[in-house]
Amino acid sequence: MKIIKNSILLTIIFFCLSSNYTAKAQDTIVIDKILAVVGNSIVKLSDIENQYIQYVAQGYSPTGDMKCQIFEEMLFQGLLLTQAALDSIEVTEKDVESELDRRLTMFIQRAGSEAALEEYFNKSIVEIKEEFRSVVKDQLITQRMQETITAEVAVSPSEVRKFYNSIPADSLPLIGAEVEVLQISKYPKITDEDIALVKDKLNQMRERIVKGENFSALATLYSEDEGTATEGGELGFIGRGMLDPDFAAAAFRLEKNEVSEVVESAFGFHIIQMIERRGEQINVRHILMRPKVRPNQKNEAKTILDSLRNALNTDTLTFSEMAMLHSDDDETKRNGGIMINPYTNTSKFEIEQLDPATNFEINKLMVGEISKPFEAVDNKGTTVYRIILLKSRSRAHVANLEMDYNFIKDLALEDKKQKMLEEWILEKQKTTYVRIEDAYLNCNFSYKGWIK
């Protein structure tokens, strides 16, 4: 067993504790008891049983003595929590709230609806959230403690090479075909007149709704949010941390059935109607509209990019330098135009991970070539024009140092962190009070120091 960043079994599903979950899954009620004390933390029987049930319910096949593995993970968590208290490591309520919202949103989606999740737990969303608040807080603290332990870990080029050479040839990972892309982006300018036109349309809709027209019907007809228009503009229960900050600020001020004034967000302009609020989660409807981009504004953006492209063929500036000076995309201009893959947080993309317009242009390019200006849609649904430079293209291949150094470096770093955590566990076992109930003394622990 390996202790990994997020504790392999503690966060596989959702939360650790739920007597309702145990009863429903087993049709029996287990009399709870304390199985272990680690420092100032305890491990209960219900902790083990619920983790096991959740693991099996997800379709995983238990290997070995799974309950003993879960138990050892929880002993490790106890070590981390004890040390975190000594080191005064804490998490803010905002951090806990954001993580609760994220997990609740994920589980509502998996359950099919909020009502289905509430029926399953036989509790309201607010009650579920409060019951698991302390569990999530402990998980965040243990994660932060692990990050603190390994914060200074780094690997040298020789260590990377040694790690790579230690991997058996038949165990080297297969790397899919990937590309690296640099971009210079220009957003067509939107006139004050076009903005005023959209605001006026939304204000007219707001007046119609206040006078009795159905918000959902108007959202279905007019909202430009393709993801919610078919649902009458309804978002479903969601927390503040999952929303655009300006949208959230306006939405959380609303009373039930109240309709907001026009709100501007990074996605465009909205009117919002409160359906229901439950603690720090809300369910709202919205109508999204964006100012239309006029042909002359598109042509202006293309002309600017054409000029920059021509300058790159004659100027001494590199594509990266030009991106830092002229690109409208704040996220990539700071990196010299390098596009970052949101799925991996690296500069490498599998082709299907790119938007269709950029994908289409890449297929025309050789490595080192710059595209002509083309129209695309960014991750907020906004029209943008780009020129791109294809920095690299690789075919599917077995990982090697020459082509995949950074990937292998990350693996080597994680391996070194893992070893440091293992050393930390062995050291802390010697100085931390640990008491384990007889029923679990026969577990085949990976770290023998639990039993003294």
MARLO-433969 format. One record per residue (C-alpha): x, y, z; residue in one letter. Coordinates in steps of 0.05 Angstrom, whole numbers, plus 5000, padded with zeros to 4 digits. Example, Ala and Ser with C-alpha at 12.3 -4.5 7.8 and 13.67 -1.06 7.14 Angstrom:
2
524649105156A 527349795143S 
END
This chain:
452
500050005000M 502350704985K 500351345020I 498951834964I 497252564960K 489852524973N 489951895016S 487851334969I 481451115003L 479551715044L 477452114983T 475551574932I 468251744936I 465752314979F 465452335054F 467451845108C 461551805155L 454151665146S 450251185191S 444351245142N 448951025086Y 451250415126T 444250215145A 441550285075K 447349905043A 447349335094Q 440249355121D 443449295190T 445849785241I 452949685267V 454149865340I 459750375334D 466050355375K 473050645376I 478150195342L 484350625349A 487151255381V 492751615345V 495352225381G 489152655391N 485052305336S 480651695338I 478551175286V 471550885293K 468550235267L 463450635226S 469250995191D 471950325166I 465150025148E 462750635110N 469150715070Q 468849975052Y 461550015030I 462850634987Q 468850304955Y 464949674936V 458750074915A 462950414861Q 464449744829G 471549654854Y 473648954872S 476848914941P 483948654939T 487248324998G 484548545065D 481349195043M 478749385112K 485749335140C 488249785084Q 482750295099I 484450245173F 491850395161E 490050995117E 485951265175M 491751145224L 496051555176F 490752105175Q 491052105251G 498552225249L 497652805200L 492053125242L 496253065305T 502253385273Q 498053925239A 495454135308A 502554175334L 504654585273D 498455035277S 496354845206I 489255055193E 484355145136V 479455715130T 471955635133E 471855915062K 476255335039D 471754825073V 465455155044E 468255154974S 470254424978E 463554225007L 460054584950D 464454254898R 463253554925R 455753664935L 455053914864T 458753294838M 454352824878F 447853174860I 449753074787Q 451252344799R 444852234838A 440852564782G 437853114824S 438253444892E 431753104912A 434752414895A 440852554939L 436552794996E 432052184991E 438151724991Y 440952035055F 434152185084N 436752885099K 436453575069S 442353845031I 443754325088V 443753745138E 448253315094I 453053905087K 453354035162E 454253305179E 460453245135F 463453925149R 468353675201S 470353075157V 471953525098V 475754005143K 480053425169D 481453195098Q 483653885076L 488153955137I 491453275124T 492553465051Q 495754115072R 500053755123M 502553275069Q 504153865025E 508054175082T 512153545094I 514153495020T 514454245004A 522054264997E 522753634956V 526053724888A 529453264838V 535953384799S 536953174727P 541252584750S 535652354796E 530652394739V 535251974696R 536351474751K 528851414763F 527451314689Y 532850774684N 529650414744S 523050314707I 522749634671P 522249724595A 515549364593D 512749834647S 514350504614L 507950894601P 505151014531L 504651754513I 499151934464G 500152404405A 500953114432E 502053824409V 504754464441E 501655114417V 502955854426L 497656374412Q 496557114403I 489257294413S 485157904396K 478058014420Y 473758424372P 472059084405K 464959154430I 461959844424T 458260194480D 452260204433E 452259444426D 452859354502I 447059844513A 442859454463L 443858794501V 442359134568K 436059434540D 433658754515K 434858444583L 431359024619N 425358934573Q 425158194590M 425758354664R 419758814660E 415658274625R 417557764679I 415858254736V 409058354702K 407657614703G 411057284643E 414556624655N 422056684666F 423355974644S 419756064578A 423756694561L 430256354581A 428655764535T 427356244477L 432656764487Y 438356554533S 445056444499E 447455954553D 446655314513E 447754894576G 441755164614T 437055464562A 433454794551T 432354764627E 429055444628G 435555764650G 435855364715E 442755224744L 440854734799G 443554794870F 450555074869I 455355424916G 458556104912R 465355824896G 462855494832M 460056144803L 463056754769D 464357244827P 460057814799D 454357324782F 454757024852A 454857704887A 448357894852A 444957224858A 446257124933F 442957804948R 436257594917L 430057384955E 425756804931K 422656944862N 426157624859E 429257814792V 435858184790S 437658804752E 442358674693V 448858354717V 455458344679E 460057744686S 465957454649A 460857084606F 456557664585G 450358004613F 444857664654H 438457744691I 437657244749I 431656984787Q 432256654855M 428655984859I 430955764928E 436755854976R 439055325025R 444655565069G 450555725024E 447555384962Q 442655704915I 438455494856N 437256044806V 434956164735R 438556634688H 438156914618I 444957044586L 445957514527M 452357744495R 453458364452P 453858154379K 460558244344V 459758654281R 463458464217P 467759084217N 469958924289Q 471858224267K 475758494208N 479458984252E 481758414298A 483857994238K 487658584207T 491558694271I 493457964275L 495457964201D 500058544215S 503158184274L 504057554233R 507557934177N 511958294228A 514157614256L 517057444188N 521258074186T 522058324257D 527158094308T 521757954360L 519857234373T 512756974375F 513156944451S 515557664456E 510057894409M 504857514450A 507157854514M 506558534481L 500158464440H 495857874460S 489158014493D 489157344530D 491757504600D 492956784620E 497456604562T 500957264548K 504557214614R 507456544590N 509556824523G 503256564490G 503955844512I 497155514517M 496255104581I 492154464582N 486954534638P 486453784645Y 493853664659T 496454364675N 502054264625T 503454564556S 501853914520K 495053754490F 492153144458E 488753384395I 481753254419E 482953694481Q 483354324438L 477354714414D 475054514344P 477355154309A 484455114337T 484654364323N 482754494251F 488355004242E 493654574275I 492354024224N 494654504169K 501254684203L 508254404205M 512254494269V 514755214272G 509455494225E 504656054243I 497356014223S 493356554189K 488356924234P 482156504249F 475856564290E 474756134352A 470656124416V 474156164483D 472255764546N 467256304565K 463556274499G 466456934474T 468657034401T 476157114394V 481157144337Y 487856794341R 494256654306I 497856034331I 504855754327L 505555004328L 511554914375K 511854154375S 508153544352R 509452834375S 506752164355R 504251644404A 510351324435H 513350984495V 515751514545A 523051704537N 527552234568L 528752614504E 521452754488M 518152694556D 523152964605Y 518153394644N 513152834648F 518452354675I 520952904721K 513952964752D 513752204763L 520652224795A 518552804840L 512252434863E 516351814876D 521252214919K 515552544957K 512551854969Q 519051614999K 519552225043M 512452105069L 514251385084E 520351615124E 516052125160W 510951595179I 516251135208L 519251705249E 512551955276K 510351265295Q 515951255346K 513851905381T 506251895374T 501451535421Y 498050965383V 493150465413R 489549945369I 483949485389E 485548745390D 481048595330A 485748975284Y 492448775313L 492848205262N 492548665202C 498448605156N 500449335160F 505249645110S 508550025168Y 509849565227K 510850135276G 503350195290W 504049615338I 509049745394K 
END
